[in-house]
Amino acid sequence: MSSPDNSRSAETIEPAFRPAVDAHTHLFPERLTAAIRRSLSDETDWEFSHPVTRSAIEAVLRSAGVAASVALPYAHEAGLARELNAWLCDQADSSDLLIPFATVHPDDEDVAAVVRDAFEAGARGLKIHCPVQECRPADSRLEPALEVVAEYDRPITYHGGTAPMFEDNPYVGVDAFTELVHSYPNLRVCCAHMGTYEVEAFLELARDHASVYLDTTFAMSTSAEETMGFDPSSIADETVVELSESIMYGSDFPNIPYPYRNERAGLLARDLPRETMRDVFYRTAIDYLGLESEPDLGDGTETAGGV
């Protein structure tokens, strides 16, 4: 896939991005990454070419101007979360870019202990992939884990929308997410992918609840129509400005079937105020993560071609 043709120059666009927090990336052991990509390819016509090792992933992110990347794990079956959480936290110990989240499977033994141990090891929040893990956001099996999240005042990112192939899935959708928000009004919760395909309903939920966040992953990409059948222009600039404290940039990198630049190019090409750009690309994620100090971008911010 070719990079988008935008009217603004790279020199104008890229400084508005840096420094950025990418609130939705992935880092798995290489065999698990391969399995995830095979599963996605079986469901779609997507092909993946981005790197899978931490150092190579971070080289792409850093060269684009990313100051911090939130790595979101998920366990597709019971008994895997502890090991995956420990592995990811170990990876973060060797990185000045990576912010690890934890995961838990609803059928894990002692879900509260799984999450608590991960937080004590350095995980910043929790990730639940509702359709893969076959649970609604407020599933009663997860209640002890959600209580730990509240105790530690940490955020939870959910795949809670119906995109890209879950429109008939009983575990996702705005109704299920609204149940979560009403049951746990003090939790900071994010629905990934702007809640596609029920974007308007999720935007309304964010308007009504300061604890609800959305990330732009896939949905605001210049490849969104091609990959998901969703038109990002259906979300007006005025909406992004209005909800800039609830919307944060994410990419799904490296598990995207197009150049990394496509995730940010459409947003950068919009005629958005500078303050809105800073919210979407940086400040909203800092608020969502509950960070007391902001990450340092450090060196190596030169933009590399094709990233």
PATI-894228 format. One record per residue (C-alpha): z, y, x. Coordinates in steps of 0.05 Angstrom, whole numbers, padded with zeros to 5 digits. Example, Ala and Ser with C-alpha at 12.3 -4.5 7.8 and 13.67 -1.06 7.14 Angstrom:
REM PATI-894228
+--------+--------+--------+
:      Z :      Y :      X :
+--------+--------+--------+
:  00156 : -00090 :  00246 :
:  00143 : -00021 :  00273 :
+--------+--------+--------+
***
This chain:
REM PATI-894228
+--------+--------+--------+
:      Z :      Y :      X :
+--------+--------+--------+
:  00000 :  00000 :  00000 :
: -00017 :  00069 :  00026 :
:  00032 :  00126 :  00032 :
:  00029 :  00178 : -00023 :
: -00015 :  00240 : -00014 :
:  00032 :  00299 : -00025 :
:  00011 :  00372 : -00023 :
:  00071 :  00392 :  00019 :
:  00070 :  00379 :  00094 :
:  00116 :  00329 :  00127 :
:  00148 :  00388 :  00164 :
:  00167 :  00419 :  00097 :
:  00187 :  00355 :  00063 :
:  00229 :  00317 :  00114 :
:  00281 :  00370 :  00131 :
:  00300 :  00372 :  00058 :
:  00317 :  00298 :  00063 :
:  00360 :  00300 :  00125 :
:  00416 :  00283 :  00130 :
:  00413 :  00231 :  00074 :
:  00458 :  00176 :  00048 :
:  00418 :  00117 :  00023 :
:  00465 :  00090 : -00030 :
:  00427 :  00025 : -00043 :
:  00405 : -00017 :  00016 :
:  00413 : -00091 :  00032 :
:  00433 : -00131 :  00093 :
:  00440 : -00206 :  00088 :
:  00438 : -00263 :  00138 :
:  00365 : -00275 :  00153 :
:  00360 : -00342 :  00116 :
:  00389 : -00311 :  00054 :
:  00342 : -00252 :  00059 :
:  00283 : -00300 :  00063 :
:  00308 : -00337 :  00001 :
:  00317 : -00272 : -00038 :
:  00247 : -00249 : -00019 :
:  00217 : -00316 : -00040 :
:  00251 : -00311 : -00107 :
:  00226 : -00240 : -00118 :
:  00156 : -00259 : -00097 :
:  00156 : -00318 : -00145 :
:  00173 : -00270 : -00202 :
:  00126 : -00214 : -00181 :
:  00065 : -00203 : -00137 :
:  00106 : -00165 : -00086 :
:  00098 : -00178 : -00012 :
:  00151 : -00158 :  00039 :
:  00139 : -00135 :  00111 :
:  00200 : -00093 :  00128 :
:  00249 : -00119 :  00182 :
:  00309 : -00161 :  00165 :
:  00357 : -00152 :  00225 :
:  00409 : -00098 :  00223 :
:  00384 : -00063 :  00286 :
:  00312 : -00061 :  00262 :
:  00332 : -00039 :  00191 :
:  00375 :  00016 :  00219 :
:  00320 :  00040 :  00266 :
:  00276 :  00054 :  00206 :
:  00331 :  00087 :  00166 :
:  00355 :  00130 :  00224 :
:  00285 :  00153 :  00242 :
:  00276 :  00177 :  00170 :
:  00339 :  00218 :  00175 :
:  00390 :  00173 :  00140 :
:  00461 :  00188 :  00160 :
:  00493 :  00129 :  00125 :
:  00468 :  00069 :  00087 :
:  00507 :  00030 :  00035 :
:  00494 : -00044 :  00041 :
:  00501 : -00080 : -00025 :
:  00513 : -00156 : -00024 :
:  00513 : -00204 : -00082 :
:  00531 : -00278 : -00087 :
:  00486 : -00319 : -00132 :
:  00537 : -00375 : -00140 :
:  00612 : -00385 : -00136 :
:  00644 : -00397 : -00068 :
:  00597 : -00353 : -00026 :
:  00626 : -00284 : -00034 :
:  00683 : -00289 :  00016 :
:  00638 : -00310 :  00073 :
:  00584 : -00259 :  00055 :
:  00635 : -00203 :  00050 :
:  00666 : -00221 :  00118 :
:  00597 : -00225 :  00151 :
:  00577 : -00157 :  00124 :
:  00642 : -00124 :  00145 :
:  00632 : -00153 :  00215 :
:  00562 : -00123 :  00217 :
:  00591 : -00056 :  00198 :
:  00641 : -00059 :  00255 :
:  00582 : -00056 :  00303 :
:  00545 :  00000 :  00266 :
:  00554 :  00075 :  00259 :
:  00507 :  00076 :  00200 :
:  00527 :  00019 :  00154 :
:  00577 :  00026 :  00097 :
:  00591 : -00044 :  00070 :
:  00605 : -00062 : -00002 :
:  00635 : -00128 : -00025 :
:  00614 : -00176 : -00079 :
:  00649 : -00228 : -00121 :
:  00622 : -00282 : -00167 :
:  00655 : -00286 : -00236 :
:  00667 : -00361 : -00225 :
:  00702 : -00351 : -00158 :
:  00773 : -00376 : -00152 :
:  00819 : -00316 : -00153 :
:  00768 : -00260 : -00160 :
:  00822 : -00208 : -00147 :
:  00839 : -00237 : -00079 :
:  00765 : -00240 : -00060 :
:  00757 : -00166 : -00073 :
:  00824 : -00145 : -00044 :
:  00811 : -00183 :  00021 :
:  00743 : -00150 :  00027 :
:  00771 : -00080 :  00016 :
:  00825 : -00093 :  00069 :
:  00770 : -00115 :  00116 :
:  00732 : -00050 :  00107 :
:  00688 : -00057 :  00045 :
:  00679 :  00010 :  00011 :
:  00662 : -00014 : -00059 :
:  00638 : -00072 : -00101 :
:  00569 : -00095 : -00122 :
:  00555 : -00138 : -00183 :
:  00485 : -00162 : -00199 :
:  00492 : -00178 : -00272 :
:  00429 : -00219 : -00285 :
:  00434 : -00259 : -00221 :
:  00508 : -00272 : -00229 :
:  00502 : -00282 : -00304 :
:  00557 : -00235 : -00326 :
:  00562 : -00172 : -00367 :
:  00590 : -00112 : -00329 :
:  00658 : -00118 : -00364 :
:  00659 : -00194 : -00364 :
:  00730 : -00219 : -00377 :
:  00725 : -00265 : -00316 :
:  00718 : -00202 : -00273 :
:  00777 : -00165 : -00303 :
:  00826 : -00181 : -00245 :
:  00773 : -00158 : -00195 :
:  00761 : -00093 : -00233 :
:  00836 : -00080 : -00233 :
:  00835 : -00085 : -00157 :
:  00777 : -00036 : -00155 :
:  00817 :  00013 : -00197 :
:  00879 :  00003 : -00153 :
:  00839 :  00020 : -00090 :
:  00800 :  00076 : -00126 :
:  00734 :  00047 : -00103 :
:  00665 :  00049 : -00137 :
:  00624 : -00007 : -00167 :
:  00548 : -00010 : -00165 :
:  00517 : -00055 : -00218 :
:  00447 : -00081 : -00230 :
:  00459 : -00066 : -00303 :
:  00390 : -00047 : -00328 :
:  00333 : -00089 : -00354 :
:  00283 : -00075 : -00297 :
:  00242 : -00105 : -00268 :
:  00242 : -00172 : -00304 :
:  00306 : -00174 : -00346 :
:  00287 : -00144 : -00412 :
:  00308 : -00206 : -00450 :
:  00370 : -00219 : -00407 :
:  00436 : -00220 : -00447 :
:  00477 : -00192 : -00389 :
:  00444 : -00124 : -00380 :
:  00426 : -00062 : -00418 :
:  00458 :  00004 : -00439 :
:  00502 : -00029 : -00493 :
:  00534 : -00075 : -00442 :
:  00543 : -00018 : -00393 :
:  00573 :  00026 : -00446 :
:  00624 : -00029 : -00460 :
:  00644 : -00025 : -00387 :
:  00651 :  00051 : -00388 :
:  00694 :  00049 : -00451 :
:  00737 : -00008 : -00424 :
:  00747 :  00023 : -00355 :
:  00739 :  00099 : -00364 :
:  00771 :  00115 : -00297 :
:  00725 :  00072 : -00254 :
:  00668 :  00104 : -00217 :
:  00608 :  00061 : -00236 :
:  00535 :  00065 : -00218 :
:  00477 :  00033 : -00254 :
:  00422 :  00022 : -00203 :
:  00349 :  00038 : -00214 :
:  00365 :  00096 : -00261 :
:  00380 :  00045 : -00314 :
:  00307 :  00027 : -00323 :
:  00279 :  00012 : -00372 :
:  00331 :  00047 : -00416 :
:  00331 :  00110 : -00374 :
:  00342 :  00161 : -00429 :
:  00402 :  00124 : -00456 :
:  00432 :  00117 : -00386 :
:  00420 :  00191 : -00372 :
:  00457 :  00207 : -00436 :
:  00514 :  00162 : -00414 :
:  00518 :  00201 : -00349 :
:  00519 :  00266 : -00387 :
:  00578 :  00243 : -00428 :
:  00618 :  00210 : -00373 :
:  00632 :  00241 : -00305 :
:  00650 :  00171 : -00279 :
:  00578 :  00145 : -00290 :
:  00527 :  00150 : -00234 :
:  00455 :  00129 : -00228 :
:  00415 :  00114 : -00166 :
:  00341 :  00128 : -00158 :
:  00322 :  00061 : -00127 :
:  00251 :  00038 : -00145 :
:  00251 :  00081 : -00208 :
:  00236 :  00147 : -00173 :
:  00190 :  00117 : -00121 :
:  00117 :  00138 : -00117 :
:  00104 :  00063 : -00126 :
:  00146 :  00058 : -00189 :
:  00088 :  00052 : -00237 :
:  00054 :  00000 : -00193 :
:  00116 : -00043 : -00183 :
:  00156 : -00033 : -00247 :
:  00110 :  00000 : -00298 :
:  00156 :  00061 : -00301 :
:  00131 :  00133 : -00294 :
:  00181 :  00175 : -00254 :
:  00150 :  00239 : -00283 :
:  00181 :  00220 : -00350 :
:  00246 :  00245 : -00319 :
:  00238 :  00321 : -00319 :
:  00258 :  00365 : -00260 :
:  00307 :  00400 : -00307 :
:  00342 :  00333 : -00319 :
:  00350 :  00320 : -00245 :
:  00379 :  00390 : -00235 :
:  00426 :  00382 : -00294 :
:  00452 :  00314 : -00271 :
:  00447 :  00323 : -00196 :
:  00521 :  00308 : -00189 :
:  00509 :  00241 : -00223 :
:  00443 :  00220 : -00190 :
:  00440 :  00195 : -00119 :
:  00384 :  00170 : -00074 :
:  00376 :  00096 : -00062 :
:  00319 :  00052 : -00038 :
:  00331 : -00023 : -00039 :
:  00307 : -00023 :  00033 :
:  00286 : -00068 :  00066 :
:  00269 : -00109 :  00003 :
:  00214 : -00063 : -00022 :
:  00140 : -00080 : -00023 :
:  00117 : -00011 :  00000 :
:  00132 :  00040 :  00056 :
:  00202 :  00068 :  00058 :
:  00174 :  00138 :  00054 :
:  00151 :  00123 : -00018 :
:  00223 :  00122 : -00041 :
:  00236 :  00195 : -00022 :
:  00167 :  00226 : -00024 :
:  00163 :  00235 : -00100 :
:  00231 :  00267 : -00103 :
:  00216 :  00313 : -00044 :
:  00150 :  00335 : -00075 :
:  00186 :  00361 : -00137 :
:  00202 :  00435 : -00142 :
:  00277 :  00424 : -00141 :
:  00329 :  00475 : -00117 :
:  00357 :  00463 : -00048 :
:  00427 :  00451 : -00077 :
:  00399 :  00397 : -00122 :
:  00365 :  00363 : -00063 :
:  00431 :  00363 : -00024 :
:  00466 :  00332 : -00084 :
:  00415 :  00277 : -00095 :
:  00404 :  00260 : -00022 :
:  00475 :  00268 :  00003 :
:  00533 :  00300 : -00034 :
:  00533 :  00258 : -00097 :
:  00537 :  00194 : -00056 :
:  00595 :  00222 : -00015 :
:  00631 :  00237 : -00080 :
:  00615 :  00169 : -00109 :
:  00639 :  00133 : -00047 :
:  00703 :  00174 : -00046 :
:  00695 :  00190 :  00028 :
:  00746 :  00237 :  00057 :
:  00701 :  00254 :  00116 :
:  00626 :  00257 :  00116 :
:  00585 :  00211 :  00162 :
:  00557 :  00242 :  00225 :
:  00482 :  00238 :  00230 :
:  00484 :  00236 :  00306 :
:  00422 :  00231 :  00348 :
:  00354 :  00201 :  00336 :
:  00333 :  00239 :  00273 :
:  00260 :  00245 :  00291 :
:  00216 :  00222 :  00235 :
:  00174 :  00162 :  00253 :
:  00106 :  00153 :  00224 :
:  00101 :  00105 :  00165 :
:  00176 :  00098 :  00151 :
+--------+--------+--------+
***
